Amino acid sequence: MIDTRLAHRNVLVTGGAGNIGAAISRAFAAQGARVAIHYLAQDVPAPARAEWAHLTPAAGAADKLAAELGNGSFAVSADLSAPEAASRLVEAVVARAGSINVLVNNAAHCESPDTLDTLTHGSLERHYRVNAIAPALLTAEVARLRRGDDPLCVVNVTTDAARAFPGQTGYGTSKAALEALTRSAALDLAARGIRVNAVAPGPVQTGWMDEEVLARATAIVPMGRVGEPDDIADAVLFLASHQARWVTGQVLQVAGGHAL
Ligand SMILES: NC(=O)c1ccc[n+]([C@@H]2O[C@H](COP(=O)([O-])OP(=O)(O)OC[C@H]3O[C@@H](n4cnc5c(N)ncnc54)[C@H](OP(=O)(O)O)[C@@H]3O)[C@@H](O)[C@H]2O)c1
């Protein structure tokens, strides 16, 4: 039996009640960790377009998941597109849990269409606020509020298409910024024993692929299937575990060979 040394650790998972986020929250709870399940604030304006409906607040889902996980897990809301959200979120979690030992930057904003033709200042800004700026500020905040030499590490969730994502300009480039942050923050924080890594998922079936898209995605994954949320959660868990104690600044592609 491998001891991940995550029992009794406090883990903040942003978007922790979403599709992959819930799998990540469950994986940490199964190791005995207390999970602060972050979800989108309830008072955000209704999405302007039907395809952004996934931005609908999920307070009920986060509370339900916290009850299911046990270990003192709890739900906490914040709109990560707001400038002051990162410090408020970290302060709220530290006030409740006493400390944060693992930060998982999983929440993401993704719009469609997102091509060079449809790009606007606003669409770029919305992607960068949630996908790059908030993770950077959250990383800085958890490092700042760390209690003494408490164990602390950060795992970012990017995309295996961050190097080049044609047709997803705002989303793809904001995730590339998150990968660059992973390496820079890892170097800035290494001497303090704080590790920063990332998991870069390939296409994961979370309901966004209809049969046709699923068939197309399956065909371009060398291992012959698309991902499941648990494929990503297990990799996040590994990077946060004692077993990855000398791993930092890495982006681990979890994609069945896709986009190598
Ligand atoms: N699914 C894939 O194929 C795939 C592939 C590559 C990478 N990824 C990455 O995997 C991660 C999880 O994706 P997913 O597929 O599980 O998507 P998802 O279910 O839509 O999860 C995204 C989460 O981000 C949160 N969020 C969005 N905007 C926010 C805001 N302004 N403030 C706070 N929270 C916000 C949402 O919170 P609420 O739940 O409260 O709305 C949601 O839980 C993301 O980083 C995504 O980029 C996914």
The ligand as an ORCA input file, in Angstrom:
! r2SCAN-3c Opt
* xyz 0 1
  N     -12.881     18.142    -20.293
  C     -11.839     18.174    -21.090
  O     -11.839     17.567    -22.170
  C     -10.601     18.941    -20.695
  C      -9.482     18.855    -21.533
  C      -8.335     19.563    -21.197
  C      -8.302     20.311    -20.043
  N      -9.414     20.392    -19.250
  C      -9.318     21.195    -18.035
  O      -9.788     20.455    -16.933
  C     -10.328     21.348    -15.934
  C     -11.748     20.918    -15.556
  O     -12.547     20.941    -16.721
  P     -13.979     20.240    -16.801
  O     -14.031     19.606    -18.138
  O     -14.233     19.440    -15.601
  O     -14.926     21.528    -16.902
  P     -16.087     22.053    -15.951
  O     -16.900     20.939    -15.392
  O     -16.790     23.110    -16.740
  O     -15.284     22.703    -14.763
  C     -14.830     24.024    -14.823
  C     -14.999     24.594    -13.435
  O     -14.519     25.949    -13.454
  C     -15.380     26.707    -12.635
  N     -15.400     28.101    -13.103
  C     -15.642     28.553    -14.363
  N     -15.619     29.896    -14.361
  C     -15.373     30.299    -13.089
  C     -15.251     31.573    -12.452
  N     -15.399     32.730    -13.107
  N     -14.990     31.583    -11.114
  C     -14.885     30.439    -10.436
  N     -14.999     29.207    -10.967
  C     -15.242     29.146    -12.288
  C     -16.758     26.075    -12.737
  O     -17.403     26.276    -11.494
  P     -18.948     25.843    -11.223
  O     -18.941     24.329    -11.216
  O     -19.290     26.382     -9.899
  O     -19.722     26.413    -12.346
  C     -16.447     24.612    -13.004
  O     -16.540     23.837    -11.833
  C     -10.281     22.746    -16.563
  O      -9.112     23.410    -16.124
  C     -10.180     22.452    -18.056
  O      -9.563     23.507    -18.761
  C     -10.562     19.724    -19.547
*
